[in-house]
Amino acid sequence: MSKKRVLSGMRPTGTMHLGNLEGALRNWVKLQDKGEYECLYFVADWHALTTDFEDTSMIEDNTIEMVIDWLSAGLDPNKSIIFRQSLVKEVSELHLLLSMITPVGWLERNPTYKEMIKELHLKPEQKVYGFLGYPVLQAADILVYKGNVVPVGEDQLSHLNLSKDIAERFNYLYGNIFELPEPKLTQSARIPGIDGKKMSKSCNNHIPISASEDEIYKNVESMFTDPTRAKATDVGHPEGCVVYALHEVYNLENAMQIRNDCVNGRVGCVDCKKDLAKHLCIALEPIRAKRKELDTNPQWIKEILEEGSNKARRLAQETLKEVRKAMKML
């Protein structure tokens, strides 16, 4: 393996929003275009079943929509391996083998497991093994391709550390098959939703990266307005303001001036929102134009995923040969 491998994936939830774009996609494209790594990016459709197992009807359509957004944002199947998790059956085999050596206590202590149960208000019958054991599947996702580098935010480090623990345990039991994956911390702007909370589809506070100009203006118009400002000339409070936070991302060169105008009552919230909407439209226009072109050919997206999955599977098959030999299960 001449280059180190970068591996990352997303659950297929349909079209991407600004949080996905700035939190992951921009970084994926940068890593791909630098040419320093062999990049593998996958649709985590098996992971989607951990919480959406009762209704799988949208996974196929969501997969196509999500990959269209990936390509519209700049991912290139000629530079990266873009594939579908479920088309690489070796992942499921490695997941099974790793599950045999992973202590249950490690999974139960996973802070994300506890947080998601609370956040999603899961009923007892929804706390399935797949949800508890998804870190084992995640470890299989990384290790089956011998991924060296995994782009993560600081809040995701615990996930990767558990994958490293599982890899270390396997190596201790059966010999050094796996190189321990290392995090590549991604510095990304915090993208708040239109209500000020973290942008999320489940909270219905997101702006799709494929949104039309009318949709962008309507979404920005509905953003939180400072209740202490009865008039445009009243003193504003940029700290904690959704509109200002997005100006710092999509209108950075003017952000300081906007901040000064706001705190000195020289610009009102209505005009500030219109200015933000204008810059959002400019930033998203290339993505929207590319998406319009790709939308007409979903079959090509399926072909990209099939070809990428075949490439990924060849890598996975080599790893499984080593794993079976190490475990004396040839």
C-alpha positions as CSV (number, residue, x, y, z in Angstrom):
1,M,0.0,0.0,0.0
2,S,1.9,3.1,-1.2
3,K,-0.5,5.7,0.1
4,K,-2.2,5.8,3.5
5,R,-5.9,5.2,3.2
6,V,-8.6,7.6,4.4
7,L,-11.9,6.1,5.2
8,S,-15.2,7.8,6.1
9,G,-18.9,7.2,5.5
10,M,-22.4,8.6,6.1
11,R,-25.7,7.1,6.7
12,P,-28.1,7.6,3.8
13,T,-30.6,10.1,5.0
14,G,-31.3,11.8,1.6
15,T,-30.1,15.2,0.5
16,M,-27.3,16.8,2.5
17,H,-27.7,20.0,4.5
18,L,-25.2,22.8,5.3
19,G,-24.0,21.0,8.4
20,N,-23.0,18.0,6.4
21,L,-21.4,20.2,3.7
22,E,-19.2,22.2,6.1
23,G,-18.7,19.4,8.7
24,A,-17.6,16.6,6.4
25,L,-18.0,17.0,2.6
26,R,-15.7,20.0,2.2
27,N,-13.0,18.1,4.1
28,W,-13.5,14.9,2.1
29,V,-13.0,16.9,-1.2
30,K,-9.9,18.5,0.2
31,L,-8.4,15.2,1.2
32,Q,-9.2,13.7,-2.2
33,D,-7.8,16.6,-4.2
34,K,-4.5,16.8,-2.3
35,G,-3.6,13.4,-3.6
36,E,-1.8,12.4,-0.5
37,Y,-4.2,9.6,0.4
38,E,-6.1,6.8,-1.1
39,C,-9.7,7.9,-0.3
40,L,-12.6,5.6,0.4
41,Y,-16.0,7.1,1.0
42,F,-19.0,4.9,1.6
43,V,-22.8,4.9,2.0
44,A,-23.4,3.4,5.4
45,D,-26.7,1.7,4.6
46,W,-26.3,-1.1,7.1
47,H,-25.7,1.5,9.8
48,A,-29.0,3.2,8.8
49,L,-30.8,0.0,10.1
50,T,-29.6,0.6,13.6
51,T,-32.5,3.1,14.2
52,D,-34.6,2.9,11.0
53,F,-35.0,-0.9,10.8
54,E,-38.8,-0.6,11.0
55,D,-39.1,1.2,7.7
56,T,-36.4,0.6,5.1
57,S,-38.4,1.9,2.1
58,M,-36.4,5.1,1.7
59,I,-32.9,3.8,2.0
60,E,-32.5,3.2,-1.8
61,D,-33.8,6.6,-2.8
62,N,-31.8,8.3,0.0
63,T,-28.7,6.6,-1.1
64,I,-29.0,8.0,-4.6
65,E,-29.9,11.5,-3.4
66,M,-27.0,11.6,-0.9
67,V,-24.4,10.5,-3.5
68,I,-25.7,13.1,-6.0
69,D,-24.9,15.7,-3.3
70,W,-21.5,14.2,-2.7
71,L,-20.6,14.5,-6.4
72,S,-22.2,18.0,-6.6
73,A,-20.0,19.1,-3.8
74,G,-16.8,17.9,-5.6
75,L,-16.2,14.2,-4.8
76,D,-14.9,12.5,-7.9
77,P,-15.2,8.7,-8.6
78,N,-12.0,9.0,-10.6
79,K,-10.1,10.2,-7.6
80,S,-11.9,8.4,-4.7
81,I,-13.5,5.0,-4.2
82,I,-17.2,5.8,-3.7
83,F,-19.1,2.7,-2.6
84,R,-22.0,1.2,-0.7
85,Q,-21.3,-0.6,2.5
86,S,-23.8,-3.5,1.9
87,L,-22.3,-4.4,-1.4
88,V,-19.1,-5.5,0.4
89,K,-20.2,-8.7,2.1
90,E,-16.7,-9.1,3.7
91,V,-17.6,-6.3,6.1
92,S,-20.4,-8.4,7.6
93,E,-18.0,-11.4,8.0
94,L,-15.4,-9.3,9.8
95,H,-18.2,-7.7,11.9
96,L,-19.2,-11.2,13.1
97,L,-15.6,-12.2,13.9
98,L,-14.9,-9.0,15.8
99,S,-18.2,-9.3,17.7
100,M,-16.9,-12.6,19.1
101,I,-14.0,-10.8,20.9
102,T,-15.5,-7.5,21.9
103,P,-16.5,-7.3,25.6
104,V,-20.1,-6.2,26.1
105,G,-19.0,-3.7,28.8
106,W,-17.0,-1.8,26.2
107,L,-20.2,-1.2,24.2
108,E,-22.4,-0.4,27.2
109,R,-19.9,2.3,28.3
110,N,-19.9,3.9,24.9
111,P,-21.0,7.5,25.7
112,T,-22.7,7.9,22.3
113,Y,-24.9,4.9,22.9
114,K,-26.3,6.5,26.1
115,E,-26.7,9.9,24.5
116,M,-28.5,8.6,21.5
117,I,-30.9,6.5,23.6
118,K,-31.8,9.7,25.5
119,E,-31.9,11.9,22.4
120,L,-34.0,9.6,20.2
121,H,-36.3,8.6,23.1
122,L,-36.0,5.0,22.2
123,K,-38.5,2.5,23.5
124,P,-37.2,-0.8,25.0
125,E,-38.0,-2.8,21.8
126,Q,-35.9,-0.2,19.8
127,K,-32.8,-0.9,21.8
128,V,-31.7,-3.6,19.5
129,Y,-28.4,-5.4,19.3
130,G,-27.5,-3.6,16.1
131,F,-27.8,-0.3,18.0
132,L,-25.6,-1.5,20.9
133,G,-23.1,-3.2,18.6
134,Y,-22.8,-0.6,15.9
135,P,-19.3,0.3,17.0
136,V,-18.2,-3.2,16.1
137,L,-19.6,-2.8,12.7
138,Q,-17.9,0.6,12.5
139,A,-14.6,-1.1,13.5
140,A,-15.2,-3.6,10.7
141,D,-15.8,-0.8,8.2
142,I,-12.4,0.7,9.0
143,L,-10.3,-2.4,9.5
144,V,-11.5,-4.4,6.5
145,Y,-9.9,-1.8,4.2
146,K,-7.0,-1.3,6.6
147,G,-7.9,2.4,6.8
148,N,-5.1,4.3,8.4
149,V,-6.7,7.7,8.7
150,V,-10.3,8.5,9.8
151,P,-11.5,12.1,9.6
152,V,-13.4,12.9,12.7
153,G,-14.5,15.8,14.9
154,E,-13.5,15.9,18.5
155,D,-16.9,14.7,19.5
156,Q,-16.4,11.5,17.5
157,L,-13.0,10.5,19.0
158,S,-14.6,8.0,21.4
159,H,-16.0,6.1,18.4
160,L,-12.6,5.7,16.8
161,N,-10.9,4.9,20.1
162,L,-13.3,1.9,20.5
163,S,-12.3,0.7,17.0
164,K,-8.7,1.0,18.0
165,D,-9.4,-1.0,21.1
166,I,-11.0,-3.8,19.1
167,A,-8.1,-3.8,16.6
168,E,-5.6,-4.0,19.5
169,R,-7.5,-6.9,21.1
170,F,-7.6,-8.8,17.8
171,N,-3.8,-8.2,17.3
172,Y,-3.1,-9.4,20.8
173,L,-5.1,-12.6,20.3
174,Y,-4.2,-13.5,16.8
175,G,-1.1,-11.5,15.6
176,N,-0.5,-8.1,14.1
177,I,-2.9,-8.0,11.2
178,F,-4.4,-4.5,11.7
179,E,-2.6,-1.2,11.8
180,L,-4.3,1.0,14.4
181,P,-6.4,3.7,12.7
182,E,-5.5,7.2,13.6
183,P,-7.9,10.2,13.7
184,K,-7.5,13.2,11.5
185,L,-9.2,15.9,13.4
186,T,-11.3,18.1,11.2
187,Q,-11.6,21.7,12.0
188,S,-15.1,22.7,10.7
189,A,-17.3,25.7,11.3
190,R,-20.2,25.1,13.6
191,I,-23.3,25.3,11.5
192,P,-26.4,26.0,13.6
193,G,-29.9,25.2,12.4
194,I,-32.5,27.9,11.7
195,D,-33.6,27.6,15.4
196,G,-30.1,28.0,16.8
197,K,-29.7,24.3,17.8
198,K,-27.4,21.9,15.9
199,M,-28.5,21.6,12.3
200,S,-30.3,18.3,11.9
201,K,-33.1,16.8,9.7
202,S,-34.6,15.1,12.7
203,C,-35.1,18.6,14.2
204,N,-36.4,20.0,10.9
205,N,-34.1,23.0,11.3
206,H,-31.9,22.4,8.3
207,I,-31.1,24.1,5.0
208,P,-30.5,21.6,2.2
209,I,-27.5,22.3,0.0
210,S,-29.8,21.7,-3.0
211,A,-32.3,24.4,-1.8
212,S,-33.6,26.8,-4.4
213,E,-33.1,30.6,-4.0
214,D,-36.7,31.0,-2.8
215,E,-36.2,28.2,-0.2
216,I,-33.0,29.8,1.0
217,Y,-34.6,33.2,1.5
218,K,-37.6,31.6,3.3
219,N,-35.3,29.6,5.6
220,V,-33.1,32.5,6.5
221,E,-36.2,34.8,7.0
222,S,-37.5,32.3,9.5
223,M,-34.3,32.4,11.6
224,F,-34.3,33.6,15.2
225,T,-34.5,37.3,15.5
226,D,-33.1,39.1,18.5
227,P,-36.2,39.8,20.8
228,T,-34.4,42.7,22.5
229,R,-34.4,44.7,19.2
230,A,-37.7,46.5,18.8
231,K,-36.1,48.8,16.2
232,A,-33.3,48.3,13.7
233,T,-31.4,51.0,15.5
234,D,-31.4,49.1,18.8
235,V,-28.1,47.5,20.0
236,G,-27.7,44.0,18.6
237,H,-26.1,40.9,20.0
238,P,-24.1,38.8,17.5
239,E,-23.0,36.3,20.0
240,G,-25.4,33.3,19.8
241,C,-27.1,34.7,16.7
242,V,-27.7,32.1,14.0
243,V,-27.6,34.7,11.2
244,Y,-24.2,36.1,12.3
245,A,-22.8,32.6,12.8
246,L,-23.6,31.8,9.2
247,H,-22.2,35.2,8.0
248,E,-18.9,34.0,9.5
249,V,-18.9,31.0,7.2
250,Y,-20.5,32.3,4.0
251,N,-19.6,36.0,4.2
252,L,-16.4,36.0,6.2
253,E,-14.8,39.0,4.5
254,N,-17.6,41.2,5.7
255,A,-18.4,39.5,9.0
256,M,-16.5,41.9,11.2
257,Q,-18.2,44.9,9.6
258,I,-21.6,43.2,10.1
259,R,-20.8,42.6,13.7
260,N,-19.8,46.2,14.3
261,D,-22.9,47.5,12.5
262,C,-25.1,45.1,14.5
263,V,-23.8,46.1,18.0
264,N,-24.0,49.8,17.1
265,G,-27.5,49.6,15.7
266,R,-26.5,50.4,12.1
267,V,-28.1,47.3,10.5
268,G,-31.4,45.6,11.4
269,C,-32.1,41.9,11.5
270,V,-34.2,42.0,8.3
271,D,-31.4,43.5,6.2
272,C,-28.8,41.3,7.8
273,K,-30.9,38.2,6.9
274,K,-31.3,39.4,3.3
275,D,-27.5,39.9,3.0
276,L,-26.9,36.4,4.4
277,A,-29.4,34.8,2.0
278,K,-27.7,36.5,-0.9
279,H,-24.3,35.1,0.0
280,L,-25.8,31.6,0.7
281,C,-27.3,31.6,-2.8
282,I,-23.9,32.5,-4.3
283,A,-22.1,29.8,-2.3
284,L,-24.5,27.1,-3.2
285,E,-25.2,27.9,-6.9
286,P,-22.3,25.7,-8.2
287,I,-23.6,22.8,-6.2
288,R,-27.1,23.4,-7.2
289,A,-26.2,23.6,-10.9
290,K,-24.1,20.4,-10.8
291,R,-26.9,18.6,-8.9
292,K,-29.4,19.6,-11.6
293,E,-27.2,17.9,-14.2
294,L,-26.7,14.7,-12.1
295,D,-30.4,14.4,-11.1
296,T,-31.3,13.3,-14.6
297,N,-29.1,10.2,-14.5
298,P,-29.7,8.1,-11.4
299,Q,-28.5,5.0,-13.3
300,W,-25.0,6.6,-13.5
301,I,-25.0,7.0,-9.7
302,K,-25.8,3.3,-9.3
303,E,-23.0,2.4,-11.7
304,I,-20.5,4.6,-9.7
305,L,-21.5,2.8,-6.5
306,E,-21.3,-0.7,-8.1
307,E,-17.9,0.0,-9.6
308,G,-16.6,1.6,-6.4
309,S,-18.0,-1.3,-4.3
310,N,-16.1,-3.8,-6.6
311,K,-12.9,-2.0,-6.0
312,A,-13.5,-1.8,-2.2
313,R,-14.5,-5.5,-2.1
314,R,-11.1,-6.5,-3.7
315,L,-9.4,-4.7,-0.8
316,A,-11.6,-6.3,1.7
317,Q,-11.1,-9.8,0.4
318,E,-7.4,-9.5,0.8
319,T,-7.9,-8.5,4.4
320,L,-10.3,-11.4,5.2
321,K,-7.7,-13.9,3.8
322,E,-5.2,-12.6,6.4
323,V,-7.8,-12.6,9.2
324,R,-9.0,-16.2,8.5
325,K,-5.4,-17.4,8.4
326,A,-4.5,-15.6,11.6
327,M,-7.6,-17.1,13.3
328,K,-6.9,-20.5,11.8
329,M,-10.3,-20.6,10.1
330,L,-9.2,-21.2,6.5
